[in-house]
Amino acid sequence: MPNPSAFRAADSARLEIRAPDWERESGTIIDLCAKVFARPYFEWDNIAESYLTTPPYDAAASRIGLIDGRVVTHWGVWDNRMRVGRGNWRVAGIGCVACHPHYRKQGLLSQTARASMATYREAGYDATLLFGIDQFYHRFGYVSAFPMTRFTIDPHRLPEPSPSLPERIGESRRSEVDRLYNQWHRQSTGTLIRPFLNRRFPGSRDAAERQKGRDAFYGWPVATGGGGRGGRGGNSRRRERGDGLALAGYVAAGWSGGEMRLSILETAGEAADALAAVSALAREWQPREVVFDSIPPRGPLALLLRAGVACETIEHHATGRAMIASVSLPGMLRGLLPELTARRRRAAPWAADWRGRVSLEGDGESAVLRLDGHGVHLEANEGAARGKERIPHRVAGGQHLPQLLLGQQSPGELAARKDIRMTGDAAWLAETLFPATHPAMSKLDYY
């Protein structure tokens, strides 16, 4: 009888790992990923026409595994910028992680993943982020990035709807949607700087397949006069575009016919106007419930929802969902410097007046921040904390340090969980420099 372990050893030895030749192998990669993820059928079109074929897909950093010339594994990388307050990081977003069913449980995908991750630093990435299953990605150094927050509300509890139904926005207005999203989320930690994935434009592929065409962006125009619902007031004349009135804001809506659920995946514009637009859609569609999913949990819309009657659910996952890992600690800190300087200026005098150096130690690398009268700086000698010099003010976080830098939880909570250790003045400086930021990424930007 054949020995299964012998086959596994043979497959591992035969595995060839390399970057994909996109022009020659895109069809094979799409076919593998579509077979793994295509449930229901229309998701095959999603993968083939808009997900893997978008410009942010980084073929040079992605990796495929081949056995006898056949693609059996894929670890995809998407190149994007993620906001952290006023700063941002270049992030390797991981998606379409796939292994052919006949070759699973042999470590082939793990080999493919590590080969891809080995390229990120040289490619210039600061961090890597994914949305994944439980009990798998932690073996590659990923830790929880932020919890999942959801608001559920009875449609009858929504405020007064806007006078007219918001207008469905077509693909021709994509650039305007991008502009509004960047404008209203310019300091929302966790959000991506757009443009990004084509697939975030719901309903643009096949309206009949996608819940009778209800999944879409719905917008309202800039106000034509003295204020009120529908945009900011004070404009004496309409601002015209080539294809209609300029948008003041929008909501991205999804419709689940089976559950009679209206899901709001992101918004831009005044929070009260967005809530009024959602109320108008609910009045038209008559859902059983309205769900606000992945909106910034400390943003204006979330604050409005908490002032009403809504159920807020926060899910914490240690090894699944949103997960992050450091690629370059100096790179992450360099991207944070504008935000760190601003936080210090807003701090109480005893924190703003502090002068000195703070060492941060991650998973195999370290860096030093210097605080002086001009701001917060990253020292040129980025490895000083590893050498002979012993800086008394230290933060040691290992693979959990990205959680502190991103603001997943407060420094005090991370220390209480024993995920980070702080010595000297770092314990109270961290509360000023690295507070909880309540990150969130629009679900339409998930990889």
C-alpha positions in Angstrom: 0.0 0.0 0.0 1.4 3.4 -0.9 2.8 5.5 1.9 1.0 8.9 2.0 3.9 10.5 3.8 6.2 9.5 1.0 4.0 11.3 -1.5 4.0 14.4 0.7 7.8 14.4 0.9 8.1 13.9 -2.8 5.7 16.8 -3.5 7.6 19.1 -1.2 10.9 18.3 -2.9 9.4 18.9 -6.4 7.8 22.2 -5.5 9.2 25.1 -7.5 8.5 28.6 -6.0 8.8 31.8 -8.0 7.1 35.0 -8.9 4.4 34.5 -11.5 4.9 35.4 -15.1 1.6 37.3 -15.3 1.2 37.5 -19.0 1.8 33.8 -19.5 0.3 32.4 -16.3 -2.5 34.7 -15.2 -5.2 32.4 -16.6 -3.8 29.4 -14.7 -3.6 31.4 -11.4 -7.1 32.8 -11.9 -8.4 29.3 -12.5 -6.8 28.0 -9.3 -8.1 30.9 -7.2 -11.5 30.8 -8.7 -11.9 27.1 -8.0 -10.9 27.6 -4.4 -13.0 30.7 -3.7 -15.8 30.6 -6.3 -18.9 30.2 -4.1 -21.4 31.1 -5.7 -20.5 31.1 -9.4 -20.5 34.8 -10.0 -17.4 35.1 -7.7 -15.4 33.5 -10.5 -16.0 36.6 -12.6 -15.0 38.8 -9.6 -11.6 37.0 -9.4 -11.1 36.9 -13.1 -12.2 40.3 -14.1 -11.6 42.7 -11.3 -9.7 41.2 -8.3 -6.5 39.6 -9.6 -6.3 41.9 -12.6 -6.2 45.2 -10.8 -2.9 47.3 -11.0 -2.2 47.1 -7.3 -1.6 43.3 -7.7 2.2 43.0 -7.2 3.3 40.1 -9.3 7.0 40.7 -8.4 6.3 40.1 -4.7 3.6 37.5 -5.1 4.6 33.8 -5.3 3.3 30.7 -6.9 4.3 27.1 -6.3 4.5 24.7 -9.2 4.8 20.9 -9.3 5.6 19.5 -12.8 4.8 22.8 -14.3 1.3 23.0 -12.7 0.4 25.9 -10.4 -0.7 24.4 -7.1 -0.2 27.3 -4.7 -0.6 31.1 -4.8 0.2 33.8 -2.3 -0.9 37.1 -3.7 0.3 40.6 -2.8 -1.5 43.9 -3.3 0.5 47.2 -3.0 -1.3 50.0 -1.3 -1.0 52.8 1.2 -2.8 52.6 4.6 -3.4 55.7 6.7 -2.2 55.8 10.3 -3.6 59.2 11.4 -1.6 61.9 9.4 1.0 59.3 8.4 0.8 56.3 6.2 2.5 52.9 5.6 3.2 51.1 2.4 1.4 47.8 3.1 1.7 44.4 1.4 -1.9 43.3 1.4 -2.3 39.5 1.2 -5.1 37.9 -0.8 -6.1 34.9 -2.9 -4.1 32.6 -0.7 -4.8 29.3 -2.4 -3.6 25.7 -2.5 -4.9 23.0 -4.8 -7.0 20.5 -2.8 -4.9 17.6 -3.9 -1.8 19.1 -2.4 -3.0 20.4 1.0 -1.6 19.6 4.4 1.9 19.2 3.0 3.4 22.6 3.9 3.5 23.7 0.3 1.5 26.9 0.9 3.7 27.7 3.9 6.8 27.5 1.8 5.2 29.7 -0.8 4.2 32.3 1.8 7.7 32.5 3.3 9.2 32.9 -0.1 6.9 35.8 -0.8 7.4 37.5 2.6 11.2 37.3 2.1 10.8 39.9 -0.7 8.9 42.6 1.1 11.7 44.5 2.8 13.7 44.9 -0.4 10.5 45.9 -2.3 10.1 48.8 0.1 7.1 47.7 2.2 6.6 48.8 5.8 4.1 46.2 7.0 1.9 43.4 5.7 -1.8 43.0 6.3 -4.4 40.3 5.6 -7.9 39.2 6.5 -7.8 35.5 7.1 -8.9 32.3 8.8 -8.2 31.3 12.4 -5.2 29.3 13.4 -3.1 29.7 10.3 -1.4 33.1 9.7 0.1 33.5 13.2 2.8 31.0 12.2 4.1 33.6 9.8 4.3 36.3 12.5 0.9 38.0 11.9 -1.0 39.3 15.0 -4.4 40.8 15.3 -4.6 44.2 13.7 -8.0 45.4 14.9 -11.4 44.0 16.0 -14.4 43.9 13.8 -17.1 46.4 14.8 -20.7 46.2 13.6 -23.8 48.3 14.3 -27.3 46.7 13.8 -30.4 48.9 14.0 -34.1 48.3 13.5 -35.1 50.3 10.4 -37.9 52.0 12.3 -35.3 53.4 14.7 -33.6 55.3 11.9 -33.9 59.1 11.8 -36.1 61.0 9.3 -35.1 60.0 5.8 -33.8 62.5 3.2 -36.6 64.0 1.0 -35.6 62.0 -2.0 -34.0 58.6 -2.6 -30.2 58.9 -3.1 -29.1 58.5 -6.7 -27.3 55.3 -7.8 -23.7 56.2 -8.8 -22.3 54.6 -11.9 -18.7 53.6 -12.9 -18.3 57.0 -14.6 -18.1 58.7 -11.2 -15.4 56.5 -9.7 -12.9 59.3 -9.5 -15.4 61.4 -7.6 -16.1 58.6 -5.2 -12.3 58.2 -4.6 -11.9 61.9 -4.0 -14.8 62.0 -1.5 -13.5 58.9 0.3 -10.0 60.3 0.7 -11.4 63.7 1.8 -13.6 62.3 4.5 -11.2 59.6 5.7 -8.0 61.5 5.4 -7.0 60.8 9.1 -9.0 57.6 9.7 -6.4 55.0 10.8 -6.7 51.7 8.9 -8.3 53.1 5.7 -6.6 52.9 2.3 -5.6 55.8 0.2 -7.5 55.4 -3.1 -7.8 54.5 -5.9 -7.5 50.8 -5.1 -9.4 47.7 -6.0 -11.9 47.8 -8.9 -14.1 45.3 -7.2 -15.0 47.8 -4.5 -17.5 49.3 -7.0 -20.5 46.9 -6.1 -23.0 46.1 -8.9 -20.6 47.2 -11.6 -20.1 43.7 -13.1 -23.5 42.1 -13.4 -26.4 43.9 -11.7 -28.9 41.1 -12.3 -26.6 38.6 -10.5 -25.8 40.9 -7.7 -29.1 40.9 -5.8 -31.2 42.5 -8.6 -28.8 45.3 -9.0 -29.3 46.9 -5.5 -25.6 46.6 -4.5 -24.2 50.0 -5.4 -23.0 53.4 -4.3 -25.8 55.9 -3.7 -25.0 59.6 -3.5 -26.6 62.9 -2.9 -25.6 66.2 -4.6 -24.1 69.4 -3.1 -26.8 71.6 -1.6 -28.2 74.2 -4.0 -28.9 76.8 -1.4 -29.3 77.4 2.3 -28.3 74.1 3.9 -30.5 71.2 5.2 -30.3 67.6 4.2 -28.4 66.6 1.1 -25.1 68.3 1.7 -23.5 71.3 3.2 -25.3 74.6 2.8 -24.0 77.9 1.7 -23.6 77.3 -2.1 -25.6 79.9 -4.0 -25.5 78.0 -7.3 -25.3 74.3 -8.2 -21.9 72.9 -8.9 -22.2 71.1 -12.2 -20.3 68.1 -13.5 -20.2 66.7 -17.0 -22.5 63.9 -15.9 -24.6 65.6 -13.2 -24.5 67.5 -10.0 -21.3 67.3 -7.9 -21.6 64.8 -5.1 -21.6 65.9 -1.4 -21.5 62.3 -0.2 -22.5 58.7 -0.7 -23.2 55.4 1.0 -22.1 52.0 -0.3 -25.1 49.7 0.2 -25.4 45.9 -0.1 -28.7 44.0 -0.2 -29.2 40.5 1.1 -32.6 39.4 -0.2 -32.7 36.1 1.8 -32.2 37.9 5.1 -33.9 41.1 4.0 -30.8 42.9 5.3 -29.5 46.3 4.2 -25.7 46.5 4.8 -23.8 49.8 4.7 -20.2 49.1 4.0 -18.8 52.7 3.9 -19.9 56.3 3.8 -18.5 59.7 2.9 -20.0 63.1 3.6 -21.7 64.6 6.6 -22.8 61.8 9.0 -26.3 63.2 9.4 -26.8 63.2 5.7 -25.4 59.7 5.3 -27.8 58.4 8.0 -30.7 60.2 6.3 -29.8 58.6 2.9 -29.7 55.2 4.6 -33.1 55.9 6.1 -34.5 56.7 2.6 -33.1 53.5 1.2 -34.6 51.5 4.1 -38.0 53.2 3.5 -37.9 52.1 -0.1 -36.5 48.5 0.3 -38.2 47.6 3.6 -35.4 45.5 5.2 -35.8 43.6 8.5 -32.6 45.1 9.8 -29.9 47.7 8.8 -26.3 46.8 9.4 -23.3 49.3 9.4 -20.3 47.2 8.8 -16.6 48.2 9.0 -17.3 52.0 9.4 -14.7 53.8 11.6 -15.8 52.9 15.2 -14.9 56.3 16.5 -16.0 58.3 13.5 -18.9 60.8 13.3 -21.4 58.2 12.0 -20.6 55.7 14.7 -21.1 58.5 17.3 -24.5 59.3 15.8 -25.5 55.6 15.9 -24.5 55.3 19.6 -26.7 58.3 20.4 -29.7 56.4 19.0 -30.9 52.9 19.5 -28.4 50.5 17.9 -26.7 47.2 18.9 -22.9 47.5 18.7 -21.0 44.2 18.3 -17.2 44.1 18.6 -15.5 40.8 17.7 -11.9 40.2 18.9 -9.9 37.5 17.1 -6.4 36.6 18.2 -5.5 34.6 15.1 -8.0 35.4 12.4 -9.7 38.2 10.5 -7.6 41.4 10.3 -4.0 40.6 11.0 -0.7 42.6 10.6 3.0 41.9 10.7 6.0 44.2 10.6 8.2 44.3 7.5 10.4 47.2 8.5 10.2 48.8 11.9 12.2 51.9 10.8 9.9 52.2 7.8 6.8 52.0 10.0 8.1 54.7 12.4 9.2 56.9 9.5 5.7 56.8 8.1 4.3 57.7 11.5 6.6 60.8 12.2 4.0 63.4 11.1 1.4 61.8 13.3 3.7 61.4 16.3 4.8 65.0 16.2 1.2 66.1 16.1 0.2 63.9 19.0 3.1 65.3 21.1 2.1 68.9 20.3 -1.5 68.1 21.6 -0.2 66.4 24.7 -0.2 67.9 28.2 2.9 70.1 28.9 4.7 67.4 31.0 4.6 65.1 27.9 5.2 67.8 25.3 8.2 69.1 27.1 9.9 65.8 27.5 13.3 65.5 25.8 15.3 62.3 25.2 15.4 59.0 23.3 13.1 56.0 23.3 14.1 52.6 22.0 11.5 50.4 20.3 12.3 46.7 19.9 10.3 44.5 17.5 10.8 41.0 16.2 14.5 40.9 15.4 14.9 44.6 14.8 15.0 47.9 16.7 14.9 51.6 16.2 15.3 54.8 18.3 13.0 57.8 18.4 14.5 61.2 19.6 12.1 63.8 21.0 13.4 67.4 21.1 12.0 70.9 20.8 11.3 70.5 17.1 9.3 67.3 17.1 9.8 63.5 17.0 12.6 62.1 14.8 13.9 58.7 13.8 17.6 58.4 14.6 19.8 57.7 11.6 21.5 54.9 13.5 18.4 52.8 13.5 20.0 49.8 15.1 21.4 51.7 18.1 19.1 49.9 20.6 20.6 46.6 19.6 24.2 47.6 20.2 26.2 48.3 23.3 24.2 51.4 24.2 21.5 50.8 26.8 18.7 53.3 26.5 16.6 53.4 29.8 13.3 54.2 28.1 12.4 51.1 26.2 9.4 49.5 24.5 9.9 45.8 23.8 7.0 44.3 21.8 8.4 41.5 19.6 5.9 40.5 16.9 3.2 42.5 18.8 4.9 45.9 18.3 2.8 46.6 15.2 -0.3 46.5 17.4 1.1 49.4 19.5 2.2 51.4 16.4 -1.2 51.0 14.7 -3.2 51.7 17.9 -5.0 48.3 18.0 -5.4 48.8 21.8 -4.1 51.3 24.3 -0.5 50.8 25.5 -1.8 50.0 29.0 -4.0 47.2 27.7 -1.2 45.7 25.6 1.1 45.8 28.6 -1.5 44.2 30.8 -1.8 41.4 28.2 2.0 41.1 28.4 2.2 41.6 24.7 4.6 44.5 25.2 7.0 45.6 28.0 8.0 49.1 28.8 10.7 50.6 31.0 11.6 54.1 32.2 9.5 56.9 30.9 8.4 54.9 27.9 5.4 53.6 30.0 3.7 57.0 30.0 5.2 58.4 26.8 3.6 55.5 24.9 0.1 56.7 26.0 0.9 60.0 24.2 2.7 58.7 21.2 0.8 55.5 20.6 -2.8 55.8 21.9 -5.6 53.5 20.8 -6.8 54.7 17.4 -9.6 52.3 16.8 -8.5 51.3 13.3 -11.0 50.1 10.6 -10.7 49.4 6.9 -13.7 49.5 4.6 -14.9 46.0 3.8 -14.8 46.9 0.2 -11.0 47.2 0.4 -10.5 43.8 2.0 -8.1 41.5 0.1 
